[in-house]
């Protein structure tokens, strides 16, 4: 089993990642052992996670979510699929204008 997840960092930014061991990975982030973005923004808090069948599915979801704006990520985390869809449509409409 694999996971895609979103953390809130101490500066109120979001970090999205994927892993095959959610509990261990969150522990690494919280202890500062994951070099990079989160290590300088401790503490972190797990806000959202979703199981994926394969690593490819988890990585694909991570890459998709990383491309989203803050409001769309927040809609995802709150389970507001209507808002996720609305935000996706408004972005695609602004591109075609």
Secondary structure, DSSP 8 states (H G I E B T S, - for coil): -EEEEEEE-TTS-EEEEEES-HHHHHHHHHHT-STTGGGGS-S-EEEEEEEESSHHHHHHHHHHHHTS-HHHHHHHHHT-HHHHHHHHHHHHHHHH-
